[in-house]
Amino acid sequence: MQSKSPFVRFRRPVQLRGWLLVTLLLALLLFPSGALAQQPNRAGLVIRHGDGRVVYRVVEFTEQEITGADLLLRSQIALITAAYAGMGQGVCSLDREGCPADNCFCKSYTNPAYFWHYYRLNADGTWSSMAFGPDTRKIHDGDIDGWSWTAGDSGLPSTSIDEIETMAAANASPGAGSSLAGTPGPSTSIHPADSAPSPAWVRSSYLGFLVILLLLVGVIGAVLIRGRPGGRS
């Protein structure tokens, strides 16, 4: 009986390694580096009511930046705004406290004068009042905005994005922490709606499924190749 040639002897291991290598390369091409580790951006929102109640929200977004108005809309907090020429949107009511759109600053004519004051959180934990409305504010990952129904000091707590996320989860309500973008008109009321998975999560899950499928195909192909007879010389 003739012995198998070196080519026949090593053909199946070579085919097996080649099949697995091709599968791995396809997986790497379809699954960009860091896709599983990629997380959506987060921004925080802190809303203080006139009676001292504080509402927390964390909004996820995949864009490089959004506006302060986007942050309010995506938080799904009930909102009423009014348009002012050259100044953008004025916030009349948040979380059902404030004024109607046709008299946006109705409580500012009293003494003390109440209206929604707009703030941003600084790196040192202090709050700074915003001179312009949320339309011009650029929000990036980790930024925190604050709103306070007040006639004086903000009364907003010093916090962080992680603390806000914890507080939002502790006071869980439909839509807390995530939402869909909306495009309301200049004077409208927006009420909470059901939340939906973030686009980044959906994309990562889809890519992960493709990688698992490719690896499964590779394993099946390797088993089939290994099980084929090597042939006789």
C-alpha positions as a printed NumPy array, in Angstrom:
array([[  0.   ,   0.   ,   0.   ],
       [  1.38 ,   3.335,  -1.012],
       [  1.731,   5.985,   1.665],
       [  0.009,   9.309,   1.258],
       [  2.067,  12.08 ,  -0.239],
       [  2.952,  15.08 ,   1.988],
       [  0.512,  17.148,  -0.059],
       [ -2.388,  14.814,   0.711],
       [ -1.316,  14.468,   4.346],
       [ -1.344,  18.175,   5.022],
       [ -4.033,  19.281,   2.575],
       [ -6.917,  19.144,   5.036],
       [ -5.153,  21.122,   7.838],
       [ -4.199,  23.763,   5.279],
       [ -7.765,  23.918,   3.962],
       [ -9.081,  24.147,   7.524],
       [ -6.769,  27.005,   8.472],
       [ -7.527,  28.795,   5.193],
       [-11.283,  28.54 ,   5.732],
       [-11.074,  29.889,   9.266],
       [ -8.748,  32.703,   8.16 ],
       [-11.135,  33.8  ,   5.403],
       [-14.063,  33.752,   7.839],
       [-12.126,  35.836,  10.372],
       [-11.122,  38.383,   7.725],
       [-14.734,  38.737,   6.566],
       [-15.853,  39.246,  10.162],
       [-13.248,  41.967,  10.694],
       [-14.282,  43.74 ,   7.483],
       [-17.985,  43.719,   8.366],
       [-17.475,  44.53 ,  12.034],
       [-15.503,  47.787,  12.472],
       [-13.052,  48.024,  15.326],
       [-14.698,  49.209,  18.522],
       [-18.263,  48.794,  17.287],
       [-19.292,  46.735,  20.293],
       [-17.555,  49.117,  22.685],
       [-19.046,  52.206,  21.047],
       [-21.588,  53.866,  23.283],
       [-24.011,  56.641,  22.376],
       [-23.328,  60.124,  23.674],
       [-25.144,  61.217,  26.827],
       [-26.344,  64.574,  28.091],
       [-28.056,  65.356,  31.367],
       [-31.085,  67.47 ,  32.155],
       [-32.008,  68.779,  35.611],
       [-35.353,  70.532,  36.114],
       [-36.188,  72.225,  39.407],
       [-39.805,  73.122,  40.129],
       [-40.967,  76.059,  42.167],
       [-41.761,  73.832,  45.157],
       [-38.228,  72.397,  45.161],
       [-38.98 ,  69.146,  43.333],
       [-36.181,  68.114,  40.984],
       [-36.608,  66.011,  37.837],
       [-33.645,  64.226,  36.256],
       [-33.239,  62.923,  32.728],
       [-30.383,  61.465,  30.686],
       [-30.746,  61.677,  26.904],
       [-28.689,  59.527,  24.536],
       [-27.773,  60.732,  21.059],
       [-25.543,  59.513,  18.246],
       [-24.797,  62.895,  16.668],
       [-21.591,  64.752,  17.502],
       [-23.679,  67.526,  19.027],
       [-27.295,  68.552,  19.549],
       [-28.912,  71.776,  20.727],
       [-30.379,  72.567,  24.099],
       [-33.784,  72.547,  22.42 ],
       [-33.108,  69.023,  21.119],
       [-32.213,  67.947,  24.64 ],
       [-35.55 ,  69.194,  25.968],
       [-37.506,  67.536,  23.178],
       [-35.766,  64.181,  23.47 ],
       [-36.143,  64.122,  27.249],
       [-39.896,  63.725,  26.671],
       [-40.655,  66.125,  29.494],
       [-43.995,  67.872,  28.861],
       [-42.994,  71.131,  27.185],
       [-44.627,  74.319,  25.901],
       [-42.593,  76.838,  23.908],
       [-43.21 ,  80.073,  22.04 ],
       [-41.226,  81.591,  19.173],
       [-39.638,  85.024,  19.51 ],
       [-38.244,  86.76 ,  16.437],
       [-34.463,  86.824,  16.492],
       [-34.315,  85.031,  19.839],
       [-35.535,  81.525,  19.015],
       [-37.723,  79.5  ,  21.339],
       [-38.858,  80.705,  24.722],
       [-39.684,  78.005,  27.258],
       [-43.123,  78.737,  28.718],
       [-43.839,  75.535,  30.616],
       [-41.847,  72.482,  31.696],
       [-43.267,  69.359,  33.27 ],
       [-46.665,  71.119,  33.431],
       [-45.445,  74.103,  35.416],
       [-45.33 ,  77.576,  33.884],
       [-47.41 ,  79.587,  31.437],
       [-49.319,  79.037,  28.176],
       [-47.729,  79.722,  24.801],
       [-49.825,  82.82 ,  24.185],
       [-48.574,  84.408,  27.431],
       [-45.225,  82.715,  27.854],
       [-43.931,  84.868,  30.74 ],
       [-47.231,  85.354,  32.55 ],
       [-45.665,  85.086,  36.012],
       [-42.784,  87.426,  35.267],
       [-44.986,  90.498,  35.717],
       [-45.595,  89.705,  39.383],
       [-43.375,  90.373,  42.377],
       [-41.463,  88.133,  42.783],
       [-41.184,  87.437,  39.051],
       [-41.167,  83.75 ,  38.15 ],
       [-40.178,  82.197,  34.821],
       [-38.042,  79.348,  33.568],
       [-34.355,  80.254,  33.934],
       [-31.836,  78.398,  31.796],
       [-28.444,  77.175,  33.121],
       [-25.499,  74.998,  32.206],
       [-23.356,  72.994,  34.614],
       [-19.673,  73.97 ,  34.761],
       [-16.77 ,  71.575,  35.264],
       [-16.378,  72.766,  38.865],
       [-19.959,  71.813,  39.71 ],
       [-21.386,  75.341,  39.661],
       [-24.23 ,  76.518,  37.457],
       [-24.003,  79.418,  35.007],
       [-27.018,  81.288,  33.677],
       [-27.448,  81.191,  29.924],
       [-27.889,  84.543,  28.186],
       [-29.645,  82.981,  25.175],
       [-32.274,  80.322,  24.64 ],
       [-31.782,  76.581,  24.084],
       [-31.786,  76.899,  20.285],
       [-28.245,  78.319,  20.281],
       [-26.807,  76.04 ,  22.947],
       [-24.506,  73.273,  21.64 ],
       [-24.687,  70.063,  23.647],
       [-21.884,  67.499,  23.56 ],
       [-21.267,  64.202,  25.302],
       [-21.358,  64.66 ,  29.08 ],
       [-22.91 ,  68.143,  29.066],
       [-25.645,  68.973,  31.566],
       [-28.37 ,  71.602,  31.243],
       [-30.539,  72.917,  34.031],
       [-33.886,  74.689,  34.205],
       [-35.335,  76.304,  37.292],
       [-38.736,  77.883,  37.906],
       [-37.449,  80.63 ,  40.139],
       [-37.444,  84.331,  40.85 ],
       [-33.893,  84.307,  42.208],
       [-31.218,  81.674,  42.722],
       [-31.328,  78.547,  40.62 ],
       [-31.523,  76.124,  43.522],
       [-30.097,  73.462,  41.197],
       [-27.995,  70.745,  42.835],
       [-24.368,  70.078,  41.928],
       [-24.344,  66.738,  40.158],
       [-22.769,  64.596,  37.433],
       [-24.023,  62.686,  34.417],
       [-23.72 ,  59.364,  36.254],
       [-25.607,  60.689,  39.288],
       [-28.351,  62.03 ,  37.017],
       [-28.669,  58.641,  35.336],
       [-28.967,  56.969,  38.736],
       [-31.61 ,  59.46 ,  39.894],
       [-33.56 ,  59.087,  36.641],
       [-33.574,  55.302,  37.061],
       [-34.622,  55.571,  40.715],
       [-37.579,  57.737,  39.722],
       [-38.349,  55.573,  36.712],
       [-41.224,  56.734,  34.561],
       [-42.197,  55.976,  30.938],
       [-39.562,  57.425,  28.643],
       [-37.104,  58.376,  31.396],
       [-33.549,  58.576,  30.131],
       [-34.173,  57.886,  26.456],
       [-36.508,  59.018,  23.741],
       [-37.04 ,  59.709,  20.099],
       [-36.249,  63.032,  18.495],
       [-39.222,  65.241,  17.728],
       [-39.844,  68.212,  15.472],
       [-42.573,  70.251,  17.143],
       [-43.785,  73.612,  15.96 ],
       [-42.837,  76.898,  17.603],
       [-45.74 ,  76.78 ,  20.05 ],
       [-46.656,  73.294,  21.085],
       [-47.093,  70.946,  24.012],
       [-45.139,  67.726,  24.044],
       [-46.12 ,  64.863,  26.331],
       [-44.115,  61.769,  27.23 ],
       [-44.26 ,  58.841,  24.828],
       [-42.893,  55.338,  24.815],
       [-39.134,  55.022,  24.581],
       [-37.31 ,  53.198,  21.791],
       [-33.885,  51.549,  21.506],
       [-31.114,  53.94 ,  20.593],
       [-29.799,  53.71 ,  16.978],
       [-26.289,  52.923,  18.238],
       [-27.556,  49.926,  20.241],
       [-29.523,  48.605,  17.264],
       [-26.524,  48.994,  14.936],
       [-24.133,  47.242,  17.339],
       [-26.578,  44.382,  17.892],
       [-26.984,  43.919,  14.125],
       [-23.223,  43.868,  13.542],
       [-22.728,  41.477,  16.44 ],
       [-25.281,  39.117,  14.915],
       [-23.4  ,  39.2  ,  11.59 ],
       [-20.105,  38.332,  13.283],
       [-21.652,  35.427,  15.186],
       [-23.258,  34.166,  11.978],
       [-19.952,  34.336,  10.074],
       [-18.092,  32.517,  12.827],
       [-20.786,  29.828,  12.881],
       [-20.469,  29.386,   9.122],
       [-16.699,  29.148,   9.532],
       [-16.969,  26.442,  12.19 ],
       [-19.448,  24.43 ,  10.103],
       [-17.202,  24.759,   7.043],
       [-14.182,  23.658,   9.056],
       [-16.019,  20.587,  10.355],
       [-17.109,  19.648,   6.834],
       [-13.59 ,  20.036,   5.457],
       [-12.123,  18.027,   8.297],
       [-14.639,  15.249,   7.726],
       [-13.861,  14.89 ,   3.993],
       [-11.718,  11.876,   3.053],
       [ -8.163,  12.798,   2.217],
       [ -8.071,  10.562,  -0.833],
       [ -5.517,   7.969,  -1.818],
       [ -2.46 ,   8.435,  -3.983]])
